[in-house]
Amino acid sequence: MEQLKRVKFVNKEKTQFLKTLKARVDQYFIDNNIDKSANLKMKFKTFVMISMYLVPIICLYVFSPLPTWILMICYIVSGFGAAGVGMSVMHDANHGAYSNNKMVNKVLGITLNFIGGFDVNWRLQHNILHHTYTNITHVDEDISQRLKMRWSPHFKFHPAQRFQHIYAFAAYCLATLSWVFIKDFKQFYNYSQNGVNKGTKIQKAMDLLKLIVSKVVYWIYMLIIPIGFLGYTPGIIIVGFLLMHAITGFVLSTIFQLAHVVEHAEFPLPNDAGNIENEWAIHQLQTTADFGHGSKFLTWYTGGLTHQIEHHIFPDICHIHYPKIAHIVEETAKEYGIMYNNNPTYFGALKSHYRVLKQFGLPNGKFDLANA
């Protein structure tokens, strides 16, 4: 990933935006005597999300064989639970935002492995490539060209992408299924080769062992034991497993895409010197969007990812606090003349994402999203 070594943010205007914003947010926590990590509400939510994922799986074991319709309900609930764990628990933990105790963050971060992912890869892709280089083509892997999708106007056009606004949402259902069987192995190899994973040979060997063990454990308890020892037919378990991942993949993919691949979100390219001529924090506002602030349930379930702007600037703050600091971010942005992109509702953001997919699916799909 040679381009990664070249991309730098240059604050040409010498703006004090980030310094001012950090001071105001810090003062909010001081004035209200609040810790930036998880509070009691967050801990209760952690219990709910993990239970939503685990309890249906436990029922699958304890009451086997369940009637098919009950089994499918278990997989559906577990699918939403897995998405909840991903958005609300492991996400904060792998950012170091859940607790001031590193061991707590490490343990809760590993919950990703138990829902089919791999925490080491995730931190490299998400914390480094995505959070630092948001919406920068060929660097931010969250918008990389895969599954015949064109999430950036700067990628080469493929004829199949004319229909991506139609097939995209089906493709999103495959996202976590890809983690389980293919993506994590490919990522581990690529990151080891291109320098994104900067660990020593011994560290990489230990990570590879951890990757293999975590995948095998997941395959055993999700597929091998239910099929081989619990009295279920292979077809029923496979259908339920696919249904669960379709739900998890769809929820996770749409929530993250609605924050970056929408109207008014920008896709800047480095100049010839490899510079993004902007302050990093302003770049985050220009490439990121909030949505659905008015829905308390959506904000609760998605782990505050409806407040994606706040998360990108303050990834080390537990998401439970984002609704309270959002107005500080918005007011400071307006003070500095920076657009605060916020779609009022989930469905409004979904429609915006659909329109962008449709536009990017055209051969000349490079257009000014800021004025779309």
C-alpha positions in Angstrom: 0.0 0.0 0.0 2.5 2.5 -1.3 0.0 5.4 -1.4 -0.6 5.1 2.3 2.9 6.2 3.0 2.4 9.3 1.0 -0.9 10.7 2.2 -0.5 13.5 4.7 -2.9 16.2 6.0 -1.7 19.7 5.6 -3.5 22.4 7.6 -2.8 25.2 5.1 -5.3 27.6 6.6 -3.8 27.1 10.1 -7.3 26.6 11.4 -7.9 26.1 15.2 -11.0 24.1 14.7 -9.9 20.9 16.3 -8.1 22.6 19.1 -11.2 24.7 19.9 -13.6 21.7 19.6 -11.5 19.5 21.8 -11.3 22.1 24.5 -15.1 22.6 24.5 -15.8 18.9 24.6 -13.3 18.4 27.4 -15.0 21.2 29.3 -18.4 19.5 28.9 -17.0 16.4 30.7 -15.3 18.5 33.4 -18.4 20.7 34.0 -20.7 17.6 34.3 -18.2 15.5 36.2 -18.5 12.7 33.6 -16.0 10.0 32.7 -15.5 9.6 28.9 -15.7 5.8 29.1 -18.8 3.5 29.6 -21.4 4.3 32.2 -24.0 2.1 33.8 -26.4 2.5 30.8 -23.6 1.3 28.5 -22.8 -1.7 30.7 -26.5 -2.7 30.7 -26.6 -2.4 26.9 -23.5 -4.6 26.7 -25.4 -7.3 28.6 -28.4 -6.9 26.4 -26.5 -7.1 23.1 -24.4 -10.1 24.1 -27.5 -11.8 25.4 -29.4 -11.2 22.2 -26.6 -13.0 20.3 -25.9 -15.8 22.8 -29.2 -16.8 24.2 -30.7 -18.0 20.9 -27.6 -20.0 20.2 -27.8 -21.5 23.7 -31.4 -22.4 23.1 -30.4 -24.1 19.9 -28.1 -26.3 22.0 -30.2 -26.9 25.1 -33.6 -27.5 23.5 -32.4 -29.4 20.4 -33.8 -30.2 18.1 -36.1 -27.1 18.0 -39.0 -26.9 15.5 -37.8 -25.3 12.3 -39.8 -22.1 12.8 -38.5 -21.5 16.3 -35.0 -22.3 15.1 -35.3 -19.6 12.4 -36.5 -17.1 15.0 -33.4 -17.9 17.0 -31.2 -17.2 14.1 -33.0 -14.0 13.3 -32.7 -12.7 16.8 -29.0 -13.8 17.0 -28.4 -12.0 13.7 -29.6 -8.7 15.1 -27.7 -9.5 18.3 -24.4 -10.0 16.4 -24.9 -6.7 14.7 -25.6 -5.1 18.1 -22.4 -6.6 19.6 -20.5 -5.3 16.6 -21.8 -1.8 16.8 -22.2 -1.3 20.5 -19.6 -3.5 22.2 -16.6 -4.6 20.2 -16.5 -1.3 18.3 -16.0 0.9 21.4 -13.7 -1.7 22.9 -11.4 -1.9 19.9 -11.1 1.9 19.8 -10.1 1.8 23.5 -13.2 3.8 24.3 -15.2 1.4 26.4 -13.1 1.4 29.5 -10.0 3.1 31.0 -8.8 -0.4 31.7 -6.9 -1.8 28.7 -7.7 -5.4 29.6 -11.4 -4.7 29.6 -11.1 -3.2 26.2 -9.1 -6.2 25.0 -11.5 -8.8 26.3 -14.6 -7.0 24.9 -12.8 -6.4 21.6 -12.4 -10.1 21.2 -16.2 -10.5 21.1 -15.8 -9.7 17.4 -14.1 -13.1 17.0 -17.0 -14.9 18.5 -19.4 -13.4 16.0 -17.2 -14.4 13.1 -14.7 -11.6 12.6 -11.1 -11.0 13.7 -10.1 -8.2 16.0 -6.5 -7.7 14.8 -7.6 -7.2 11.1 -10.5 -5.0 12.2 -8.3 -2.6 14.2 -5.9 -2.2 11.2 -8.7 -1.7 8.6 -11.0 0.4 10.7 -8.9 2.4 13.2 -6.0 3.1 10.9 -7.1 2.9 7.2 -10.7 4.1 7.6 -10.5 6.5 10.5 -7.3 8.3 9.3 -7.9 8.3 5.6 -11.7 8.5 5.4 -13.2 8.3 1.9 -9.7 8.5 0.3 -9.8 6.2 -2.7 -7.3 3.3 -2.7 -6.5 3.8 1.0 -9.8 3.7 2.9 -10.8 0.0 2.5 -14.3 0.7 3.6 -14.9 2.1 0.1 -12.6 -0.3 -1.8 -14.0 -1.8 -5.0 -15.3 -5.3 -4.3 -18.4 -7.3 -5.1 -18.6 -5.2 -8.3 -19.5 -2.2 -6.1 -18.4 1.4 -6.9 -18.5 3.3 -3.6 -16.1 6.0 -4.9 -16.4 8.1 -8.1 -12.7 7.7 -8.6 -12.8 4.0 -9.3 -12.8 2.6 -12.8 -16.3 2.0 -14.1 -17.6 -1.5 -14.8 -20.8 -2.1 -16.8 -22.4 -4.2 -14.0 -22.3 -1.2 -11.8 -25.2 0.3 -13.8 -27.4 -1.9 -11.6 -25.5 -1.5 -8.3 -28.3 0.5 -6.7 -30.4 -2.6 -7.1 -28.0 -5.4 -6.2 -26.1 -3.5 -3.5 -28.4 -4.3 -0.7 -28.3 -8.0 -1.5 -24.5 -7.8 -1.6 -24.5 -6.2 1.9 -26.1 -9.4 3.2 -22.8 -11.2 2.3 -20.5 -8.9 4.2 -20.1 -10.8 7.5 -20.3 -14.2 5.7 -17.2 -13.1 3.8 -15.4 -12.4 7.1 -16.1 -15.9 8.3 -14.6 -17.8 5.4 -12.4 -15.6 3.2 -11.9 -11.9 4.0 -10.0 -12.2 7.2 -7.4 -14.6 5.8 -6.9 -12.4 2.7 -6.6 -9.3 4.8 -4.1 -10.9 7.2 -1.9 -11.9 4.3 -2.2 -8.5 2.6 -1.6 -6.4 5.7 1.5 -8.6 6.5 2.9 -8.0 3.0 2.1 -4.3 2.5 3.3 -3.0 5.9 -0.1 -2.1 7.4 0.5 -4.8 10.0 3.8 -3.6 11.5 4.2 -6.5 14.0 7.3 -8.6 14.2 7.5 -12.0 12.6 6.7 -13.6 16.0 3.7 -11.3 16.6 2.4 -12.0 13.1 2.8 -15.8 13.7 0.9 -15.5 17.0 -1.8 -13.4 15.3 -2.1 -16.0 12.5 -2.5 -18.8 15.1 -5.2 -16.7 16.9 -6.9 -16.2 13.5 -7.0 -19.9 12.7 -8.1 -20.9 16.2 -10.9 -18.3 16.4 -12.3 -19.3 13.0 -12.2 -23.0 13.9 -13.9 -22.4 17.2 -16.6 -20.4 15.4 -17.1 -23.0 12.7 -17.3 -25.8 15.4 -20.0 -24.2 17.6 -22.0 -22.6 14.8 -22.0 -25.4 12.2 -20.2 -28.6 13.0 -21.8 -29.4 16.4 -25.4 -28.4 15.4 -25.1 -30.5 12.2 -23.3 -33.4 13.6 -24.5 -33.8 17.2 -27.7 -31.9 17.9 -30.1 -33.7 15.6 -30.6 -31.0 13.0 -30.4 -31.6 9.3 -27.4 -29.9 7.5 -29.8 -27.9 5.3 -31.7 -26.4 8.1 -28.6 -25.3 10.0 -27.0 -23.9 6.8 -30.2 -21.9 6.0 -30.4 -20.6 9.5 -26.7 -19.7 9.5 -27.1 -17.8 6.1 -30.2 -16.0 7.4 -28.4 -14.9 10.5 -25.4 -13.5 8.5 -27.7 -11.9 6.0 -29.3 -9.9 8.8 -26.0 -9.0 10.5 -24.3 -8.1 7.2 -27.2 -6.0 6.0 -27.5 -4.0 9.3 -23.7 -3.4 9.7 -23.1 -2.5 6.0 -26.0 -0.1 5.7 -25.3 1.7 9.0 -21.7 2.3 8.0 -22.4 3.2 4.3 -25.0 5.7 5.4 -22.3 7.6 7.2 -19.9 8.0 4.2 -21.5 7.1 0.8 -24.2 9.7 0.8 -24.9 13.0 -0.8 -22.7 15.9 0.4 -20.0 13.4 1.6 -16.8 14.2 -0.3 -14.2 11.9 -1.8 -11.0 14.0 -1.9 -7.8 12.8 -3.6 -4.3 13.7 -2.5 -2.4 16.2 -4.7 0.8 15.3 -6.6 2.8 15.6 -3.4 0.5 13.1 -1.6 -1.1 15.8 0.6 -4.7 16.3 1.5 -4.7 20.1 1.9 -7.0 20.3 4.9 -6.9 19.8 8.6 -7.6 16.2 9.5 -10.7 17.0 11.6 -12.2 19.1 8.9 -11.6 16.3 6.5 -13.6 14.1 8.8 -16.6 16.4 8.7 -16.4 16.7 4.9 -16.4 12.9 4.4 -18.8 11.9 7.1 -22.5 12.2 7.8 -24.7 11.8 10.8 -28.3 10.5 10.5 -31.4 9.7 12.5 -30.6 11.9 15.6 -34.3 12.0 16.4 -34.6 8.2 16.9 -33.6 7.2 20.4 -33.9 3.5 19.6 -31.8 3.7 16.4 -29.1 5.7 18.3 -29.2 3.1 21.1 -29.2 0.0 18.9 -26.5 1.2 16.5 -24.0 2.1 19.2 -24.2 5.8 18.6 -23.1 5.3 14.9 -25.9 7.6 14.0 -23.5 10.1 15.4 -20.7 9.2 13.0 -19.2 12.6 12.9 -18.7 12.7 16.6 -17.3 9.2 16.5 -14.7 10.0 13.8 -13.4 13.1 15.7 -13.6 11.5 19.1 -13.2 7.7 18.7 -11.7 7.5 22.2 -15.0 8.6 23.8 -17.6 6.0 24.5 -20.5 6.3 22.1 -23.0 6.6 24.9 -22.0 10.2 25.3 -22.2 11.2 21.6 -25.8 12.6 21.7 -24.8 15.0 24.4 -21.7 16.4 22.6 -23.3 16.5 19.1 -24.6 20.0 19.5 -21.1 21.2 20.6 -19.6 19.7 17.4 -22.4 21.1 15.2 -22.1 24.6 16.7 -18.4 24.7 16.5 -18.5 23.5 12.9 -20.9 26.3 12.0 -18.7 28.8 13.7 -15.8 27.8 11.5 -18.0 27.7 8.3 -17.8 23.9 8.0 -20.8 21.9 6.9 -22.3 19.5 9.4 -23.9 16.8 7.3 -26.9 15.3 9.0 -29.7 13.4 7.5 -32.7 13.7 9.8 -33.9 10.1 9.5 -32.6 6.6 8.7 -34.8 6.3 5.6 -33.7 9.7 4.4 -30.1 8.6 4.7 -30.9 5.3 3.0 -32.5 7.2 0.0 -29.5 9.4 -0.2 -27.2 6.4 -0.3 -29.4 4.8 -3.0 -29.1 8.0 -5.1 -25.3 8.0 -4.8 -25.1 4.4 -5.7 -27.2 5.0 -8.8 -25.0 8.0 -9.8 -21.8 6.2 -9.3 -23.2 3.4 -11.4 -23.0 5.6 -14.5 -19.9 5.8 -16.7 -19.5 9.5 -15.9 -20.4 9.0 -12.3 -17.9 11.5 -11.1 -20.0 14.4 -9.9 -19.9 17.1 -7.2 -21.5 15.4 -4.2 -21.2 18.5 -2.2 -23.8 20.1 -4.5 -25.9 17.0 -5.3 
